[in-house]
């Protein structure tokens, strides 16, 4: 019996997601190579060729394939799917092959396999470990496997790049697009791997480090470290969040001024970051440092203006001699903006335009208030109902030329 090798690897990899003589698309295994393949043996878990051959020879159907005199060619493959396997396959053919295949040797491959959409549910995905433990500054790779649909004990390791990764608490641990977990501070978090909108799985991560116990005395909270000491007159990071303890060691809440910077500590004591609504106003606390922002601040691609005391501004605001319009969300407006029934044009810088402005090839006139003029003469020019300057047109008994100027000769 001669050997062929160009088919068995793809058949073997198919078995890592569906241990069956059917392909994931529901077709019989023979359709993988209709002119070559007429029989198949598969197995999983046997540690070496001797074990798998003994297993097949002790099985009536598998032994019949091996001993069938009509089979004249064979392809043999073995695959490990990450830490799972090995998966074994024998593909039998009835035709002689011109020459035996050479042993291709060991190789690492990532192969795409099409599976039914109904298989892509959270219950079919599992992390390699029940939890991950890292030290601050150290990393570990999260591994997600797919449950084999034909064997309840087999899994297939998946390429981490197919998932969208996130950490529920980046201050404790982050995770890269390749699923690499990096510890940031002592505490716990969950790492989430999402497959678009189809499935989402998570795993707990423990970042090791100095820990302790929260205690309450006289209605105030303080934190006792495992060595019996406690932080005081300082910041301390606990379970990934930052807390400030006064000179007596009590946890602080609310607004806190240290040096020239303001911070906001939630009712839990954790330092606030990002947007925070306090007393009916919105404040922005710089991520990472927690320092309250003032002045112009770009957040998620939009510009906001924070007053000197911190609250986010809205509506018309004069900053540095120019007028700006801040929407109800606080985001700085650009382009055309209708406010109280009048149209205004905000430059790309956000500054309100006045005077003549050319926008998208048309000329407009903005009054000193910024309001767009329309249906009126401005000097020798006429602004139409849309605000655009008229050209080559009669305005009543007056004519404007190609430059928009009143043509006194007509």
SULDA-V548471 format. One record per residue. N is the residue number from 1. SS is DSSP state (a for helix, b for strand, c for the rest). PSI is psi in degrees with one decimal (* if undefined). NEAR is the number of other C-alpha atoms within 8 Angstrom. Layout:
n:N ss:SS psi:PSI near:NEAR
n:N ss:SS psi:PSI near:NEAR
This chain:
n:1 ss:c psi:123.5 near:7
n:2 ss:b psi:158.7 near:10
n:3 ss:b psi:143.1 near:12
n:4 ss:c psi:149.6 near:12
n:5 ss:c psi:-8.2 near:13
n:6 ss:c psi:-8.9 near:6
n:7 ss:c psi:-36.8 near:9
n:8 ss:a psi:-29.1 near:13
n:9 ss:a psi:-43.5 near:11
n:10 ss:a psi:-35.2 near:7
n:11 ss:a psi:-40.4 near:10
n:12 ss:a psi:-42.6 near:14
n:13 ss:a psi:-35.4 near:12
n:14 ss:a psi:-37.5 near:12
n:15 ss:c psi:-19.4 near:10
n:16 ss:c psi:-21.1 near:13
n:17 ss:c psi:-23.6 near:14
n:18 ss:c psi:101.0 near:13
n:19 ss:c psi:89.6 near:12
n:20 ss:c psi:163.7 near:8
n:21 ss:c psi:1.4 near:8
n:22 ss:b psi:149.4 near:10
n:23 ss:c psi:160.8 near:11
n:24 ss:c psi:-24.6 near:11
n:25 ss:c psi:5.7 near:8
n:26 ss:c psi:-10.1 near:6
n:27 ss:c psi:157.4 near:8
n:28 ss:b psi:156.0 near:8
n:29 ss:a psi:-30.1 near:9
n:30 ss:a psi:-22.0 near:9
n:31 ss:a psi:-10.9 near:7
n:32 ss:a psi:-30.8 near:7
n:33 ss:a psi:77.9 near:8
n:34 ss:c psi:-23.0 near:8
n:35 ss:c psi:-7.0 near:4
n:36 ss:c psi:-38.8 near:9
n:37 ss:c psi:126.4 near:13
n:38 ss:c psi:-6.2 near:10
n:39 ss:b psi:157.5 near:9
n:40 ss:b psi:137.8 near:12
n:41 ss:b psi:135.5 near:10
n:42 ss:b psi:155.7 near:11
n:43 ss:b psi:159.4 near:9
n:44 ss:b psi:138.2 near:8
n:45 ss:c psi:-23.6 near:7
n:46 ss:c psi:137.4 near:9
n:47 ss:c psi:-22.8 near:7
n:48 ss:c psi:169.1 near:6
n:49 ss:a psi:-36.4 near:7
n:50 ss:a psi:-43.5 near:6
n:51 ss:a psi:-44.2 near:9
n:52 ss:a psi:-35.7 near:12
n:53 ss:a psi:-39.3 near:8
n:54 ss:a psi:-39.4 near:8
n:55 ss:a psi:-47.0 near:8
n:56 ss:a psi:-40.8 near:11
n:57 ss:a psi:-20.9 near:10
n:58 ss:c psi:7.7 near:8
n:59 ss:c psi:124.9 near:8
n:60 ss:a psi:-52.8 near:8
n:61 ss:a psi:-43.1 near:6
n:62 ss:a psi:-40.5 near:11
n:63 ss:a psi:-38.0 near:11
n:64 ss:a psi:-39.4 near:8
n:65 ss:a psi:-44.9 near:12
n:66 ss:a psi:-37.1 near:7
n:67 ss:a psi:-2.0 near:6
n:68 ss:c psi:119.7 near:7
n:69 ss:c psi:-15.9 near:5
n:70 ss:c psi:-20.3 near:5
n:71 ss:c psi:126.1 near:12
n:72 ss:c psi:-4.4 near:12
n:73 ss:b psi:157.0 near:14
n:74 ss:b psi:145.5 near:13
n:75 ss:b psi:135.1 near:14
n:76 ss:b psi:135.2 near:12
n:77 ss:b psi:156.9 near:11
n:78 ss:b psi:129.2 near:10
n:79 ss:b psi:137.4 near:11
n:80 ss:b psi:131.0 near:9
n:81 ss:b psi:87.7 near:12
n:82 ss:c psi:-125.9 near:6
n:83 ss:c psi:7.6 near:6
n:84 ss:b psi:150.8 near:10
n:85 ss:b psi:-157.6 near:10
n:86 ss:b psi:154.8 near:12
n:87 ss:b psi:132.8 near:15
n:88 ss:b psi:147.8 near:13
n:89 ss:b psi:142.8 near:15
n:90 ss:b psi:125.3 near:12
n:91 ss:b psi:125.2 near:13
n:92 ss:b psi:138.5 near:15
n:93 ss:b psi:159.0 near:13
n:94 ss:c psi:-4.4 near:11
n:95 ss:c psi:146.1 near:8
n:96 ss:c psi:148.4 near:9
n:97 ss:c psi:150.7 near:9
n:98 ss:c psi:-41.9 near:4
n:99 ss:c psi:147.4 near:6
n:100 ss:c psi:146.9 near:8
n:101 ss:c psi:150.7 near:7
n:102 ss:c psi:148.7 near:5
n:103 ss:c psi:117.3 near:5
n:104 ss:c psi:-14.5 near:5
n:105 ss:c psi:173.5 near:4
n:106 ss:c psi:142.3 near:4
n:107 ss:c psi:152.3 near:4
n:108 ss:c psi:129.0 near:4
n:109 ss:c psi:151.3 near:4
n:110 ss:c psi:118.1 near:5
n:111 ss:c psi:137.1 near:5
n:112 ss:c psi:133.0 near:4
n:113 ss:c psi:127.6 near:5
n:114 ss:c psi:130.9 near:6
n:115 ss:c psi:157.9 near:7
n:116 ss:c psi:144.1 near:8
n:117 ss:a psi:-30.7 near:5
n:118 ss:a psi:-17.9 near:5
n:119 ss:a psi:-18.0 near:7
n:120 ss:c psi:66.6 near:9
n:121 ss:c psi:157.5 near:9
n:122 ss:a psi:-32.9 near:9
n:123 ss:a psi:-17.1 near:5
n:124 ss:a psi:0.0 near:9
n:125 ss:b psi:142.9 near:11
n:126 ss:b psi:144.0 near:10
n:127 ss:b psi:151.1 near:11
n:128 ss:c psi:-34.2 near:8
n:129 ss:c psi:155.8 near:6
n:130 ss:c psi:-23.6 near:7
n:131 ss:b psi:163.7 near:8
n:132 ss:b psi:144.5 near:11
n:133 ss:b psi:125.4 near:8
n:134 ss:b psi:162.4 near:13
n:135 ss:b psi:156.7 near:12
n:136 ss:b psi:129.5 near:12
n:137 ss:c psi:-11.6 near:7
n:138 ss:c psi:161.4 near:8
n:139 ss:b psi:157.8 near:10
n:140 ss:b psi:151.1 near:9
n:141 ss:b psi:123.3 near:7
n:142 ss:c psi:132.7 near:10
n:143 ss:c psi:126.7 near:11
n:144 ss:b psi:134.6 near:11
n:145 ss:b psi:157.0 near:12
n:146 ss:b psi:131.1 near:12
n:147 ss:b psi:125.7 near:13
n:148 ss:c psi:128.9 near:14
n:149 ss:c psi:-6.9 near:8
n:150 ss:c psi:-4.9 near:8
n:151 ss:c psi:120.3 near:8
n:152 ss:c psi:-11.3 near:7
n:153 ss:c psi:3.5 near:6
n:154 ss:c psi:148.7 near:10
n:155 ss:b psi:161.2 near:12
n:156 ss:b psi:122.6 near:13
n:157 ss:b psi:135.6 near:12
n:158 ss:c psi:152.2 near:9
n:159 ss:c psi:120.8 near:6
n:160 ss:a psi:-20.8 near:10
n:161 ss:a psi:-12.2 near:8
n:162 ss:a psi:-11.2 near:7
n:163 ss:c psi:158.4 near:10
n:164 ss:b psi:117.0 near:10
n:165 ss:b psi:147.1 near:13
n:166 ss:b psi:158.9 near:10
n:167 ss:b psi:133.2 near:12
n:168 ss:c psi:-20.4 near:8
n:169 ss:c psi:82.4 near:11
n:170 ss:c psi:-21.8 near:8
n:171 ss:c psi:-21.6 near:9
n:172 ss:c psi:-48.4 near:16
n:173 ss:b psi:143.1 near:15
n:174 ss:b psi:165.8 near:13
n:175 ss:b psi:134.7 near:13
n:176 ss:c psi:174.1 near:9
n:177 ss:c psi:-17.2 near:10
n:178 ss:c psi:9.1 near:8
n:179 ss:c psi:17.7 near:12
n:180 ss:b psi:119.3 near:11
n:181 ss:b psi:132.1 near:12
n:182 ss:b psi:123.8 near:13
n:183 ss:b psi:138.5 near:15
n:184 ss:c psi:-45.5 near:14
n:185 ss:c psi:154.1 near:15
n:186 ss:c psi:137.9 near:18
n:187 ss:b psi:-170.9 near:12
n:188 ss:b psi:151.1 near:12
n:189 ss:b psi:175.4 near:12
n:190 ss:b psi:135.0 near:11
n:191 ss:b psi:129.4 near:13
n:192 ss:b psi:134.0 near:12
n:193 ss:b psi:117.4 near:11
n:194 ss:b psi:140.3 near:12
n:195 ss:b psi:79.6 near:10
n:196 ss:c psi:-133.3 near:7
n:197 ss:c psi:6.0 near:6
n:198 ss:c psi:-44.8 near:9
n:199 ss:b psi:151.9 near:10
n:200 ss:b psi:129.5 near:10
n:201 ss:b psi:152.2 near:10
n:202 ss:b psi:160.7 near:9
n:203 ss:b psi:139.6 near:11
n:204 ss:b psi:145.8 near:11
n:205 ss:b psi:129.9 near:13
n:206 ss:b psi:121.2 near:12
n:207 ss:b psi:116.5 near:16
n:208 ss:b psi:159.0 near:11
n:209 ss:c psi:-172.1 near:9
n:210 ss:c psi:128.0 near:7
n:211 ss:c psi:173.0 near:8
n:212 ss:b psi:-153.0 near:8
n:213 ss:b psi:134.1 near:8
n:214 ss:b psi:136.9 near:8
n:215 ss:b psi:151.6 near:8
n:216 ss:b psi:128.5 near:8
n:217 ss:b psi:127.1 near:7
n:218 ss:c psi:33.5 near:4
n:219 ss:c psi:2.7 near:5
n:220 ss:b psi:149.2 near:8
n:221 ss:b psi:143.0 near:10
n:222 ss:b psi:168.0 near:13
n:223 ss:b psi:120.7 near:11
n:224 ss:b psi:121.9 near:13
n:225 ss:b psi:162.2 near:11
n:226 ss:c psi:-24.5 near:9
n:227 ss:c psi:5.2 near:5
n:228 ss:c psi:-16.2 near:6
n:229 ss:c psi:176.6 near:7
n:230 ss:b psi:147.5 near:9
n:231 ss:c psi:141.0 near:11
n:232 ss:c psi:149.3 near:12
n:233 ss:c psi:41.3 near:10
n:234 ss:b psi:165.5 near:9
n:235 ss:b psi:147.0 near:10
n:236 ss:b psi:135.6 near:9
n:237 ss:b psi:121.3 near:10
n:238 ss:b psi:124.5 near:11
n:239 ss:c psi:36.7 near:9
n:240 ss:c psi:-10.6 near:13
n:241 ss:b psi:152.7 near:10
n:242 ss:b psi:136.5 near:10
n:243 ss:b psi:152.9 near:14
n:244 ss:b psi:130.7 near:13
n:245 ss:b psi:132.1 near:16
n:246 ss:c psi:-174.2 near:11
n:247 ss:c psi:-17.2 near:8
n:248 ss:c psi:-5.1 near:7
n:249 ss:c psi:6.7 near:12
n:250 ss:c psi:140.0 near:11
n:251 ss:b psi:137.0 near:12
n:252 ss:c psi:152.6 near:11
n:253 ss:c psi:165.3 near:12
n:254 ss:b psi:-161.4 near:9
n:255 ss:b psi:138.3 near:8
n:256 ss:b psi:126.2 near:10
n:257 ss:b psi:122.9 near:8
n:258 ss:b psi:116.8 near:7
n:259 ss:c psi:-124.0 near:4
n:260 ss:c psi:5.2 near:5
n:261 ss:b psi:144.8 near:8
n:262 ss:b psi:143.6 near:10
n:263 ss:b psi:156.1 near:14
n:264 ss:b psi:124.9 near:13
n:265 ss:b psi:123.0 near:15
n:266 ss:c psi:173.6 near:10
n:267 ss:c psi:-23.5 near:7
n:268 ss:c psi:-11.2 near:6
n:269 ss:c psi:-17.5 near:12
n:270 ss:c psi:136.8 near:11
n:271 ss:b psi:130.7 near:13
n:272 ss:c psi:146.5 near:11
n:273 ss:c psi:153.6 near:12
n:274 ss:b psi:-156.2 near:9
n:275 ss:b psi:136.6 near:8
n:276 ss:b psi:127.7 near:10
n:277 ss:b psi:120.3 near:8
n:278 ss:b psi:122.3 near:7
n:279 ss:c psi:34.8 near:4
n:280 ss:c psi:-5.1 near:5
n:281 ss:b psi:155.1 near:8
n:282 ss:b psi:134.6 near:10
n:283 ss:b psi:155.9 near:14
n:284 ss:b psi:119.7 near:13
n:285 ss:b psi:119.2 near:16
n:286 ss:c psi:125.6 near:11
n:287 ss:c psi:140.7 near:7
n:288 ss:c psi:-58.9 near:5
n:289 ss:c psi:-28.9 near:7
n:290 ss:c psi:-0.8 near:13
n:291 ss:c psi:133.2 near:9
n:292 ss:b psi:130.5 near:13
n:293 ss:c psi:149.6 near:11
n:294 ss:c psi:162.8 near:11
n:295 ss:b psi:-158.5 near:8
n:296 ss:b psi:138.6 near:8
n:297 ss:b psi:128.1 near:10
n:298 ss:b psi:125.4 near:8
n:299 ss:b psi:121.7 near:7
n:300 ss:c psi:40.2 near:4
n:301 ss:c psi:-11.0 near:5
n:302 ss:b psi:151.4 near:8
n:303 ss:b psi:138.9 near:10
n:304 ss:b psi:155.7 near:14
n:305 ss:b psi:121.9 near:13
n:306 ss:b psi:135.2 near:16
n:307 ss:c psi:171.8 near:10
n:308 ss:c psi:-26.9 near:7
n:309 ss:c psi:-1.2 near:6
n:310 ss:c psi:-36.3 near:11
n:311 ss:c psi:142.3 near:10
n:312 ss:b psi:136.4 near:13
n:313 ss:c psi:154.1 near:11
n:314 ss:c psi:164.9 near:11
n:315 ss:b psi:-159.2 near:9
n:316 ss:b psi:132.0 near:8
n:317 ss:b psi:134.9 near:10
n:318 ss:b psi:118.7 near:8
n:319 ss:b psi:121.5 near:7
n:320 ss:c psi:32.9 near:4
n:321 ss:c psi:-7.2 near:5
n:322 ss:b psi:151.6 near:8
n:323 ss:b psi:139.7 near:10
n:324 ss:b psi:152.5 near:14
n:325 ss:b psi:124.1 near:13
n:326 ss:b psi:122.1 near:16
n:327 ss:c psi:176.8 near:10
n:328 ss:c psi:-28.0 near:7
n:329 ss:c psi:-9.9 near:6
n:330 ss:c psi:-14.5 near:12
n:331 ss:c psi:137.4 near:10
n:332 ss:b psi:132.8 near:13
n:333 ss:c psi:148.3 near:11
n:334 ss:c psi:162.1 near:11
n:335 ss:b psi:-160.3 near:8
n:336 ss:b psi:136.9 near:8
n:337 ss:b psi:127.5 near:10
n:338 ss:b psi:121.2 near:8
n:339 ss:b psi:122.3 near:7
n:340 ss:c psi:41.6 near:4
n:341 ss:c psi:-9.1 near:5
n:342 ss:b psi:152.0 near:8
n:343 ss:b psi:138.8 near:10
n:344 ss:b psi:154.4 near:14
n:345 ss:b psi:122.4 near:13
n:346 ss:b psi:124.2 near:16
n:347 ss:c psi:172.3 near:10
n:348 ss:c psi:-23.9 near:7
n:349 ss:c psi:-10.3 near:6
n:350 ss:c psi:-15.8 near:11
n:351 ss:b psi:137.4 near:10
n:352 ss:b psi:132.8 near:13
n:353 ss:c psi:148.5 near:11
n:354 ss:c psi:164.1 near:11
n:355 ss:b psi:-162.6 near:8
n:356 ss:b psi:134.5 near:8
n:357 ss:b psi:133.5 near:10
n:358 ss:b psi:119.3 near:8
n:359 ss:b psi:121.7 near:7
n:360 ss:c psi:41.9 near:4
n:361 ss:c psi:-3.1 near:5
n:362 ss:b psi:147.8 near:8
n:363 ss:b psi:137.6 near:10
n:364 ss:b psi:158.0 near:14
n:365 ss:b psi:124.1 near:13
n:366 ss:b psi:126.3 near:16
n:367 ss:c psi:173.1 near:10
n:368 ss:c psi:-22.8 near:7
n:369 ss:c psi:-10.0 near:6
n:370 ss:c psi:-15.3 near:11
n:371 ss:c psi:137.0 near:10
n:372 ss:b psi:131.4 near:13
n:373 ss:c psi:144.9 near:11
n:374 ss:c psi:154.5 near:10
n:375 ss:c psi:46.4 near:10
n:376 ss:b psi:160.3 near:8
n:377 ss:b psi:137.8 near:8
n:378 ss:b psi:98.9 near:7
n:379 ss:c psi:-126.3 near:5
n:380 ss:c psi:16.4 near:8
n:381 ss:b psi:151.7 near:12
n:382 ss:b psi:130.8 near:14
n:383 ss:b psi:125.4 near:17
n:384 ss:c psi:-178.5 near:11
n:385 ss:c psi:-23.9 near:7
n:386 ss:c psi:-8.3 near:7
n:387 ss:c psi:-16.2 near:12
n:388 ss:c psi:141.3 near:11
n:389 ss:b psi:134.2 near:13
n:390 ss:c psi:144.9 near:11
n:391 ss:c psi:148.4 near:10
n:392 ss:c psi:50.9 near:10
n:393 ss:b psi:154.1 near:8
n:394 ss:b psi:130.8 near:8
n:395 ss:b psi:94.4 near:8
n:396 ss:c psi:-122.9 near:5
n:397 ss:c psi:8.4 near:5
n:398 ss:b psi:148.2 near:10
n:399 ss:b psi:136.7 near:13
n:400 ss:b psi:140.5 near:17
n:401 ss:c psi:-169.1 near:11
n:402 ss:c psi:-26.0 near:7
n:403 ss:c psi:-0.5 near:7
n:404 ss:c psi:-0.9 near:13
n:405 ss:c psi:140.7 near:10
n:406 ss:b psi:122.0 near:10
n:407 ss:c psi:100.0 near:9
n:408 ss:c psi:-5.7 near:6
n:409 ss:c psi:-5.3 near:3
n:410 ss:c psi:* near:5
